[in-house]
Amino acid sequence: MSGFTILVFGAGGHLGSALTRRAAALGWKAVSASRNHGEVRVDITDRSAVADTVARVRPDAVVNAAYVQSSWKVTADGAAHVALACLGTDTRFVQISSDAVFSGREPSYAEEAEPDPVTPYGAAKAAAETAARLVPRSTVVRTSWIVGYDTESPYRRLVDDALAGRKALFTDDFRCPIHVDDLSEGVLSAVDREVEGTLHLGGPDALSRHELGRRLAVRFGKDPDALPTGLKAEAIPGSPLDVRLDSRRTTDLLGLSPRSL
């Protein structure tokens, strides 16, 4: 789409930066926005600043990948600010959400499943989804653990921290991790195809955090047997343990084949 402009909030993060790079590689004008990085410096908790940014850039599409797990203002209010800025325009809006909106009480979750969060972060993401749906041309993309192999990957740092004895990797904590490049491809494909509604983009395998750590340790040339283990049920009582996104409908719709990790 020649001349297509996409504005990415949260562009300083792992997914946001990958989205910006991939959009530019597609020939789109990719405008990166975040508080401390990118072409546009904007505090997403400042409603007026967000509105001014969208009005100034005049994008064809906006993706909000900004979040801070411990901050309702960033994760929930920030998403509402972006949604409000897109209202009344012809802008497509994509809100990146999370499997954290689910409790893990069900064997798996398809796109029509209603959020039932049990953590403050999950509640904030559910609120962000509600705000996003106010925008007529909106898409909510729920995803899982986002993995990359570069030095900036949060999960590379997690493995290093575990090997240094600063963290234990839970053996009872299961998700469907997806590679950041596959997730970026899916998000931008949804934008390109003008797909609206709720999508699930997780990986094809359900892995524990410990098993994921082992696979990444091998990838990084580290000793997987040196990773310390733990139980999330003991360390963080009441938190979700097994949350599996059923992404088959979305991947079929978008023609994606996310890689196994």
N, C-alpha and C positions, 0 to 999 in steps of 0.2 A: 504494500500500500504506500505508494510514493506520496510524500508530503504528510504522512500520518504522524501525529505528535502524541506521545504518551508521557504522562507525568507520574513518577513513582515516589510516593512518600515512604520514608523508612529506607531510603536508598543507601544509607551507611551500613545497613545490616547485611547478613550473609545472603538472604534471599533477595533483598532489594537491590544489592549491587549486581547479583547475577541476572535479575530481570532487566536492569539497565543495559548491561553488556549485550545480552541476547537481543533486546529490542533494537539496539544500534546495529548489530550484525544483520538484522533483517532489513535494514535500510530505513527504519523509522527514526524520527527525531525523538530521542530519549532524554527527558529532562529529569535529573535526579534531585530530590529534595529531602533534606533531613536537618536536624538541629545543628549538627557539627560537621557534616560532610555534604558533598554534592554541589551542583551548580547553584541551587537555591537553598539558602539557610533559613529554615522556618521552624518555629516551635509549634508542633501539632496541637498542643493544648491551648494555643491562642487562636480562638475562632476567627477573629478578624484577619489575622496574618494568613491563615489557611485560605480564607475567602479571597484575599488579595492575590495570593499566589495563583490560585486557579483562574481568576479573572485575568491576570497578567499573561499567563502562559497560554491560555485558551486551548487546552489539549482536546484531542479527540477521545482520549481515554485516560482514566486515572486509576492507578492501583495503589491501595493502601496496605503496605507491608510493615507499618510501624507498630511496635508494641514494646512494652516493658512488663514483664510478668508481675512485678510487684506494684505496678501503677495503674489504677483505674483511670486516672486522668489521661494518660497516654493511650491505653488500650481501648477503653470504651468511649470516653469523651472525645478523644482525638479522632476516632472513626466517625463519630457523629458530626464533628466539624467538617470532615472531608465530604461526608454525605450531603450535608446542608449546602456546601459550596457547589455541589454538582446539581442540586435541585434547580429546576427551571432552565436547565441547559440541555443540549443534545449530547452531553458527554456520557460515555460508557463508564461505569464505575465497578471496580472489582475490589472486594474486601477479602483479604487473606484471613481465614479463620483457622481453627485448630480442633483436633480431636479432644482437646481439654473441655469442650462443651458437653462431653458425655461422661457418665458416671462409671462406665465399665460393667454395669449390671447385666447388659445384654451380650449375647455371643459375638455379635458384630453389628455395625451400624451402616445402613444405606442412607442415601441422600435425604429421604423423606423423614428420617428419624428426628424427633423433637429433642432439643437440648435439655439435659437434666444435670447441669454442672454441680459439682460438690466442692469446688475450690474457688477462691476469689478470682484467680486468673480465668478459669473456665466461665465464671459468671460475667466477667468483663468481655470476653470474646463473644458470649451469647448476646450481650447487649450491643456489641459492635455489629453483629449480624442483623439485629432488629433495626438498627439505624440504617444500615446499608439497603435494606429492603424498602425504605422510603423512596429511594431513587428509582424511577421507572425503568431505566436501562442498567440494571445492576446484576452482579454475579457475586455469590459468596463461594469461596473456594476453601473448603476444610482440608487441612493436610495433617501430617504427622511429624515425627522427628525428621528434620531436614539435614541431610548428610552431604558433606563434600570432602574432597581429599586434599585441598589446598591448605596452606598454613593458617588461613583465617577461619577455617571451619571450626565451629563450636565443639563438634565431636572429636576433632583432632586434639583440641585443648583438653577435652574431658578425658581422653585416653592418657594424655601426658600427666594430668592431675592424678588419675588413678594409679598410674605406675609410680608416681612420686609419693603415694600414700596419703594424698589429700582427699580422696574420694573413694567410696566403694561403689561398685556397679551392681545394681539390683538384679537378682535372678528371677524375681516374681513380678517384674514390671514389663509388660508387653505392649508394643505398638507396631505399626506398619511403616517403617522408615522409608524415605524416598530420597533419591539423589537430587541435589539442588538444581542441576541442569535439566533433569526430567520434569521437575516441578515447574521450572521457568518455562519450559516448552509448552506444558499444559496450560498454564495461565495465559500465555500470549496467544496460544491457539484458540482459547475461549474468547479472547478479545477479537482476534481476527475473524472468527466465525460468528461473532455477535451472539454467543450462547449466554442465555440469562438463567437465573434461578440458582439453585444450590448444587455445587459439584463436590465430589470427593476425589482427592488426589493423594493417595497413599501408595506405598510400594507394594509389590506382590507377595512379600513374606512378612509374617508376624514373628518378630524377634524380641527377646528380652534385651534389656539394656546391656546386660553382661555379654550376651552372645553377639550383639552388635559391636561392643567394645573389642571382643576377641577378633572378629573379622577385620575391624579397622586396625587393630594392633598388627595383624599379619600384613595388611596392606602397607603400613608405615614401617615395616621391618623391625617391629618390637616383639617382645615375648608375651604371647597371649596368656600363658600360664601364670604370669606374674601379676595379673590383674586381681585386685581384692574384690570379694563378693559381699553382698549384704542382702537383707530383705526389706523392701519398701514398706511392707505391712507393719514391720516393727519400727522402722525409722520415721515414717510419716503416717501414722495411723489414720484411717479414714480416706486416704487419697485413692484415686483410681488406680487399679492394678493392671487390668487387661482390657485395652480399648482398641478394637480392630475396625478400621474403616473398610467398608466394602466399596471398592472404587471401580468395579467392573463396568457399571453402566457409564460412568464418566469416561473411562479410558476407551471404551468402544465408541462412544459418541465423538470423541476427539481424535480417534485413530492413534492412540498412544500405546506404547509398550514399555512402561517403566522398568528399568533394569533391576535384577536381583542384586542385593548387596552381599 
